[in-house]
Amino acid sequence: MQNAKLRAVSEILDALDQNYRLLWAARDASGRQVDPPSQIDGGVISERQHALNWITGFEDAPWGDVDVPS
């Protein structure tokens, strides 16, 4: 904890953007009933999106109410 450092806003936004794209790739594959590209795990990506949405204050919602829109 003593060596912990805040991430740059740009780094967090880049992670949010990348994860959002992966989430939609997983959802698209699921909708077409095909395997997602590069073995993307939609459940993991969705949970990561939830965390990133919370970190960035999406809809100013508390952790339990953060949305991951579909």
Beta strands, then each sheet from edge to edge (+ up, - down):
end
